[in-house]
């Protein structure tokens, strides 16, 4: 097994992993330890990585099989399982709290980001523990949330391709509290812009309730703010977090991240 060292970065979530070169093949004990660490810390940071697309895909498979991303207009041309996050083609930073691809039957276990070009200031990524958010709610509200489900489709990006809307636009119902399949803990789970509505509520009432939840739940003490360095790999556990980008950087500079998402389990509450 690789001689890896894990250092906590924040009291609620986040850890830096040293001693792992993601460009090399990882043995099975190392892969198991990294998956255990992700379930515990919810966000893992690997510094000073240098990866080709092929190496990046192989490293990403440590956390699950890479899955198709439904904004295919932003995929790397020769490697369609890698999405490109950049502003050069008109993308806007995803500054709203969310968890990825909730419109899938088996949404991602993890989102993996690789810092390829980094601006001199700003442009960070924040990750919030929805495990801690769940525990911070009053018991009566936790009980209410455990009985709610949301219906999820594609959000309204104007440049989404017709084939992606056809393939991934069918509504999918998920619980608003899910049990982590590895850690066994519960976390709040929804995507405010992909959720068309909560079962039994109007779209307007659903959005108001989710917005109010986000405003009350996400506090600095449950958020890890990642300041990017070139060569960073950030692995985010989508089963128990939300994340957001920060658009506070000079657009004359480049911010380029490669993104892989890996398939997870069907969300359930147990």
ZILIN-V82802 format. One record per run of one state. SS is the DSSP state (a for helix, b for strand, c for the rest). FROM is the first residue (numbers start at 1). LEN is the number of residues. If there is no record, write none. Layout:
ss = (SS | SS)
from = (FROM | FROM)
len = (LEN | LEN)
//
This chain:
ss = (c | b | c | b | c | a | c | b | c | a | c | b | c | a | b | c | b | c | b | c | b | c | b | a | c | a | c | b | c | a | c | b | c | b | c | b | c | b | c | a | c | a | b | c | b | c | b | c | b | c)
from = (1 | 5 | 9 | 15 | 19 | 28 | 42 | 43 | 47 | 53 | 64 | 66 | 67 | 72 | 75 | 77 | 79 | 86 | 98 | 99 | 108 | 118 | 125 | 130 | 137 | 139 | 147 | 149 | 153 | 162 | 169 | 172 | 176 | 177 | 180 | 186 | 189 | 195 | 199 | 203 | 218 | 220 | 223 | 227 | 233 | 238 | 241 | 246 | 256 | 264)
len = (4 | 4 | 6 | 4 | 9 | 14 | 1 | 4 | 6 | 11 | 2 | 1 | 5 | 3 | 2 | 2 | 7 | 12 | 1 | 9 | 10 | 7 | 5 | 7 | 2 | 8 | 2 | 4 | 9 | 7 | 3 | 4 | 1 | 3 | 6 | 3 | 6 | 4 | 4 | 15 | 2 | 3 | 4 | 6 | 5 | 3 | 5 | 10 | 8 | 7)
//
